């Protein structure tokens, strides 16, 4: 594993409305969403590990793929199918750790009622900024979410995001809040500042974003 403690902490804190808490003293460092813990970090070198919430199905999967008997990778106590314990001193892939943190956060988010989930994901303020290096692993998921699929069309393989392209993406749970429009407006301002005179894009007319682009001043030039 190449990730430093600070990188892991920053990744946890970057999750929407996540915050750091010390519920049990200096150790573990807890990361919570709306009062519920999704990750706990034990930072001491001799016991450097993280515990993460997960679904029962994910717990079964990780128990099979990363048995904890060797003291490396994933350790799952038989009585706690909803906790993953990850030995950070091992050679576990960085990307897999980030995937597990994403899953832990999502598990806690979806443990709330639909009403509370909506309250959590409602965006009060949008900040548009350059991406940070520790956030690069998020790009693949965002690119895949940007793909528009008509009803009945089979989802493409994940490798499709490796093809070069420019895309704008908003996670499904955060759509219909004006975030996409603000990002496009900011991108247009950026392009103008770079000296570009025109910008074009392609979009399926069935895509909900089609009307958003028209409101921003895009005009149909060819179908």
C-alpha positions in Angstrom: 0.0 0.0 0.0 1.3 3.4 -1.0 -1.3 5.7 0.6 -0.2 7.7 3.7 -2.4 8.1 6.8 -3.1 11.7 5.8 -4.3 10.6 2.3 -6.7 8.1 3.9 -8.0 10.7 6.4 -8.5 13.3 3.6 -10.4 10.8 1.4 -12.7 9.9 4.3 -13.3 13.6 5.0 -14.0 14.4 1.4 -17.1 12.3 1.4 -20.3 14.4 1.4 -21.1 15.8 4.8 -18.6 13.4 6.5 -16.8 14.7 9.6 -14.0 13.6 11.9 -14.9 12.6 15.5 -13.1 11.2 18.5 -16.0 9.2 20.1 -13.7 6.9 22.1 -10.8 9.1 22.9 -7.7 9.7 20.8 -8.0 6.3 19.1 -9.7 5.3 16.9 -10.2 8.4 14.7 -13.8 8.1 13.7 -15.4 9.3 10.4 -19.2 9.8 10.6 -22.2 10.7 8.5 -25.1 12.2 10.4 -24.0 10.7 13.7 -23.2 7.2 12.4 -19.6 5.9 12.0 -18.6 4.6 8.6 -14.8 4.3 9.2 -12.4 4.1 12.2 -8.7 4.6 11.8 -6.1 3.2 14.2 -3.0 5.3 13.4 -0.3 3.7 15.6 2.4 2.1 13.6 2.3 -1.2 15.6 -1.5 -1.4 15.0 -2.1 0.5 11.8 -5.5 -0.5 10.6 -9.0 0.7 9.6 -12.4 -0.7 10.2 -15.2 0.0 7.8 -19.0 -0.6 7.7 -20.2 -2.9 5.0 -23.3 -4.9 3.9 -23.5 -8.5 4.8 -23.0 -9.5 1.2 -19.9 -7.4 0.9 -18.6 -8.9 4.1 -19.0 -12.4 2.8 -17.2 -11.4 -0.5 -14.2 -9.8 1.2 -14.0 -12.7 3.7 -13.6 -15.1 0.7 -11.3 -12.9 -1.4 -9.1 -11.5 1.4 -9.0 -14.0 4.3 -7.7 -12.5 7.5 -5.8 -15.4 8.9 -2.5 -14.1 7.7 -2.9 -10.9 9.5 -2.8 -8.9 6.3 -5.5 -7.5 4.2 -9.1 -8.0 5.5 -10.0 -9.5 8.9 -13.6 -10.2 9.5 -14.7 -11.4 13.0 -17.2 -14.2 12.6 -19.7 -12.4 14.8 -19.5 -9.1 12.9 -20.5 -9.5 9.3 -21.0 -5.7 9.0 -17.5 -4.7 9.8 -14.4 -4.9 7.7 -11.0 -4.6 9.3 -8.2 -3.7 7.0 -4.5 -4.0 8.0 -2.9 -0.9 6.6 0.6 -2.2 7.0 -0.1 -4.9 4.3 0.2 -4.9 0.6 -3.5 -4.3 -0.1 -4.2 -2.4 -3.3 -4.8 1.3 -2.7 -7.8 1.4 -5.1 -9.4 -1.4 -3.3 -9.2 0.5 0.0 -10.8 3.5 -1.6 -13.6 1.3 -3.0 -14.1 -0.1 0.5 -14.3 3.4 2.0 -16.9 4.4 -0.7 -18.9 1.3 0.1 -18.7 2.0 3.9 -20.0 5.5 3.3 -22.8 4.3 1.1 -23.8 1.6 3.5 -24.3 4.2 6.3 -26.0 6.6 4.0 -28.5 4.0 2.9 -29.1 2.9 6.4 -31.2 6.1 6.9 -34.8 6.5 5.8 -35.5 7.9 2.4 -36.5 11.2 4.0 -33.2 11.5 5.9 -31.2 10.5 2.9 -32.8 13.3 0.9 -32.0 15.8 3.6 -28.4 14.6 3.7 -27.8 14.8 0.0 -29.5 18.1 -0.5 -26.8 20.6 -1.6 -27.0 24.0 0.2 -23.9 25.5 -1.4 -21.9 24.5 -4.5 -18.1 25.1 -4.5 -16.4 24.6 -7.9 -12.7 24.0 -7.7 -9.9 22.1 -9.4 -9.7 18.5 -8.5 -7.2 17.4 -5.8 -4.6 14.6 -6.5 -6.1 12.4 -3.8 -9.5 12.6 -5.6 -8.2 11.2 -8.9 -9.5 7.7 -8.1 -13.0 9.2 -8.1 -12.8 10.1 -11.8 -13.6 6.6 -13.1 -16.9 6.4 -11.2 -17.8 9.9 -12.3 -17.1 9.2 -15.9 -19.1 6.1 -15.8 -22.1 7.9 -14.3 -21.9 10.5 -17.1 -22.9 7.8 -19.6 -26.5 8.2 -20.7 -28.4 4.9 -21.4 -31.8 4.7 -22.9 -34.3 2.3 -21.3 -33.4 -1.3 -22.2 -29.9 -0.6 -23.3 -27.3 -2.8 -21.7 -24.7 -1.0 -19.5 -21.3 -0.9 -21.2 -18.2 -2.5 -19.5 -16.4 -0.4 -16.9 -13.3 -0.2 -19.2 -15.1 2.2 -21.4 -14.0 5.1 -19.2 -10.4 4.6 -20.3 -11.3 6.0 -23.7 -10.2 9.7 -24.0 -13.2 12.1 -23.7 -14.4 15.2 -22.0 -17.5 14.7 -19.8 -19.5 16.4 -17.1 -21.0 14.2 -14.5 -23.2 14.5 -11.4 -23.8 11.5 -9.2 -27.4 10.3 -9.5 -28.3 11.1 -5.9 -27.3 14.7 -6.4 -29.1 15.5 -9.7 -32.0 17.9 -10.1 -30.4 20.4 -7.8 -28.8 22.8 -10.4 -25.3 21.5 -9.8 -24.7 20.4 -13.4 -25.9 23.9 -14.7 -23.5 25.7 -12.4 -20.6 23.5 -13.5 -21.3 24.1 -17.1 -21.5 27.8 -16.6 -18.2 27.7 -14.8 -16.7 25.7 -17.7 -17.9 28.2 -20.2 -16.4 31.0 -18.3 -13.1 29.1 -18.1 -13.1 28.4 -21.9 -13.8 32.1 -22.6 -10.9 33.1 -20.4 -8.7 30.8 -22.4 -9.7 32.5 -25.7 -12.1 30.0 -27.1 -14.9 31.5 -29.1 -17.3 28.5 -29.4 -18.0 25.2 -27.7 -20.0 22.3 -29.0 -21.2 19.0 -27.5 -23.3 16.0 -28.4 -26.2 14.8 -26.3 -29.1 12.4 -26.8 -32.4 14.2 -26.9 -33.8 11.8 -24.4 -31.1 12.8 -21.9 -32.5 15.0 -19.1 -29.4 17.2 -19.6 -30.6 18.2 -23.1 -32.9 20.9 -21.7 -30.3 22.1 -19.4 -27.9 22.7 -22.3 -30.6 24.7 -24.1 -31.2 26.9 -21.1 -27.5 27.6 -21.0 -27.6 29.0 -24.6 -26.6 25.9 -26.6 -28.4 25.6 -30.0 -29.1 22.5 -32.1 -27.0 22.7 -35.2 -27.3 19.1 -36.4 -29.2 16.0 -35.6 
